[in-house]
Amino acid sequence: MQLSQGRFEGRVTHFELEGLRLVRDHSSQALLKRGGLGSAFVGFSFPLSRPDAPLICQGRQYTQAGVLAVMGGDLPEVRVAANLDLLSLSLDYQKLAILSGETREAMDSLRAGPGYLPVASNHRALMLLFDLACQWLVLRPDLVCRHALRDAFLGHVLDVMEQGPMERVTPSVRKRVVDRAREVIDAHQDEPIAIPSVCHRIGVSRRKLQYCFQEYLGISPASYMRLARLNAVHRTLARGETQWVQDEAVRWGFFHLGHFALEYRRLFGERPSETLQRGRLNPAES
């Protein structure tokens, strides 16, 4: 879900080196992200740039740049800053446990939930290594020593794990309130529900709901409702899966089409018709 205003520009590069999966993800806007990882895998996310805003994970804010470590399954929802360049490495848990040696305790703690390592990794060296690996894999794949490249990346993971204890990323006490509120909001996407009604349904005050959303997502409940619906329209238009913009706008509860077009352009940096046209021409690029 895009949270900040402006045209989105993103790039994803991924490849695999002898069981080590690497994904480099750069996005120009602040995002609310979720995803999954194979159940037998463990993943580490390294920021390759200095974030413009704190990382928010499980309602916890992390102002100091560090590495997020997770076990396989559903990944924790995170709010990432705009202009973030992120490199994620994942591999089989048992293989890394054998290599980690003295950090085995830290590895085992990940079974109880995600962890955060508030340490400064050598992001410049990691970035150069990734760029070098990409060049060799494209230009001379027959000559690439994949084991050596894999071990070089693993060295960065092990170096970070040895620098200090891992912090457990436990859900904040307000996560449950946000989850319940979002269930109610998401069930009324086509006809937006008023904030007082949400509060009444889940049994909290308006002020408490506001505090919980600000802590957990960094935005207000009203902003979440608006952004969720705008992003839903944008996804459909970007895939070219509708005939008319108006039909999709009304389906998501935007009945004042002029106001919808203004909000849409303010958030995504283009008119809805431009998104739809681009989606029809090249869905993959969109």
N, C-alpha and C positions, 0 to 999 in steps of 0.2 A: 504494500500500500504506500503510495507516494504521499508524503506529509508536507514537504516544503514547496513553495511556488516556483514555477519556471519549467521550461522545456526539459524533459528528461533525456539524458544521454548516458548510456551504459555500455559496458563491454565485459564479456566473460571469456576467459581463455582457460581451457582445461586439457590435461593429458595425464597419462599414467606411466609410472616408472617402476616396474617390477613389484606390483602390489601396492605402491604408494600413489594415491590419487591426489592431484593438485588442481585447485580451482582458484583463479585470480579474478576478482570481481570488483569493478570500478563503477560507481554510480554518481551522477552529478547532484542528486537530490537526497534529502533525508527520507528514510524508508522505515516502514514497519515490516520486518521479515520473519518468515517462519519456514520450516522445512523438515527434512528427515535425513537419517543416515542409517546405513545398513546395521543390523543388530549386532554384528560381530566386530564392528569398527569403532575406532576412537578418532576424534577429529580435533584439530587445533587451528584456531583462526588468528593470524598475525596481521596487525595493521601495518601497511607499508607507507602510510602517510599520517601526519598528525591530525587527529579528528578535530572538527570545528566545534563539536559539542560532546558531552559525555555519552558513553554507551549506557543504555538502559536495558537491563536483562532481568526478567522476573520481578520488575519493580525496583530493582536496585540500580543506583547510578554509580558509574565508575568514571571518575574524572581523569584518573591517571591511565595513560596508555598501557595496555597489557595484552595478554593472550587468553582467549576464551577456550576452555577444553571441555569436550562433551563426549559421552558415550553414545552408542548407536540408539536408534529409535526416533521418536519425535523430538526435534530440537526445541530448546526454549525460545519463545518469541523475543526478538530483540528490536530495539529502536536504534538505528545507526545514523550518524551524522551525514550531512551532504559532503560530496567530494571525498568520500572515503575509498581508499585503495586497499583491498583486503585479500590476503592469500590464505586459503584454507587447505590444510593437509590432512588426509585421513588414511588410515591403514588398519590392518587386522590387529585387534587388541592384544592377542596372545603373542604376536611377533614383537610388538613394541614392549610388552611386559618383559620378555626375555632380554631385550637390549637395554632396558632402563636400569636394571640392577638395583642400585641403592635407592632409586626413586619408585620402587615397586609399591610402597605404601601410598604414595600420591596417586599412582595409577589405580589402585584398588578403591580409593575414595571416590573416584568418578562414577562408580557403580551406584552410589547413593544420590548422584545428581551432578549437574555441571559445576565446573570449577573455574576460578579466575586467577591468573598469575600476574600480579601487578608489577611486572618487570619490563625493562626496556630491552627489547630484542635488537639485534643488529639488522635493522630493517633495510639499510642500504645494501649490505652484503647479500641479504636474502633476495632483494629485488634484482640485483645484478645476476645472481645465480639463476633466477627464474628466466630472465631475459636471455641469458646465455643458453639455457636448456632449450628454450623455444627456437632459437636460431639453429642450433645443431639438429634438433629433431626435424626441422623443415628442410634445411640445406643438405645435411649428410646423415640421414637416419641410419644408414648402414654402418657408419663409423662410430655412432654414439655408444659410449660405455654406460648403459643404463644403470648398472649396479653402482657405479661410482657417483653418478648424479643423485641417485636415490639416497645413498649414504651421506652425501653432502647436505641434503635437505634434512635428513633425520638428525644429523649433528646439531642443527639449529633447534630442533624440538628438544633434544636431550640437554642441550646447554641451558635452555630456558627452565626446564623442569628442575635442574640442579641449583638454580639461583635462589630459590626460597620456597616457603610453604605455599600450598595452593589454598585459596579461599573458597569455601563452599558458597555457591550462588543459590541461596534458599529463597523461595518466594516471599515477598513482603506480605504483611498482614492484610494489606488492602487488595491483594490480587483476587481474592474470592469475591469481593464486592464488584470489581471490574468484570470478572468473568460472568457473574450473574446478570449484570447490567447489559453486557454485550449480547448475551443470549436473548434478552428481551428486545434489544434494539435490532438485532439481526433478523428476528422473527417478524419485524414490521418494516422491512426495507421498502416495499412498494407504497406504503402509506406511513411516513415517518411519525413515530410516537413522540409525544411531548416529554420533556425532561421530568416534570412533576409526576407524570404517569409512570415513568421508569422508577422513580424513587418510591412511589407508592407500592409498585409491584414487588420490589425487592426489600422494602422495609428500611430504607435509610433516608437521611435528610439530604436536601439538595447540596448543602455545603460539604457533607461527607463524600457524596458522590464526586463532587468537583475535586476535592483533595485526592481521592483515590485515583482518578483518571490522570491528574497531573503527575502524580508520583509514578504510576505504573507505565503510562504511555507518553507523558510529556505534553499532552494536549487535553482540552476540556471535553466533557461528554458531547456537547453540541458540535464541536469541531470533529470529533470522531464520527458522529452520525453523518455529517455532511461529506467528509472525506471518504468514508466507506462507500457511500452511494456514488460519488463522482468517480472513484476508482473502478467501481463495478461497470459503470457506463464506458469508461475508457478502455477497459479490457476487451469488452465486446466490440467496440469500434475498431480497436487496433488489430483485431483478428478478422475484420471485415465480415462479421457474422450477422449483420442486420441490413435491411434495405433502406431504412430511414432513421436519421438521428432522432427525430421527434418520437418515434415509437419506443426507442430504447430509453430516452429521457423520461417519458411518462411511466414506463414499466418500473423505473426506480424512484418514482414519487416526485419527479420534477415537473410540475404542471404549468409553471410560468416559464415558458421556453426562452424568453429574452433574458430573464434573470439566470436561468441555467447556463445559457451560452456564455454569459459574462463570468460566472463563477468557474466554469470549465476552462475558459481561456486564461483566467488569472492563475489557476493551479497548474495547468499543463503547458502553458505558453503557446497554444495553438487553438484554432477553432475546432469544434467537434467534427465538422465536415472534412477538415484537413486530415484528422486522424482516421476517419473512415475511408477516405480516398487512398491514403497511404496503406491502410490495412488491406484493401482490395488489390492493390498493385503488387505488394510484396509482404505477405504475412510474416515471413521469417525475419525480414529486416525490422518490421514493427515490433 
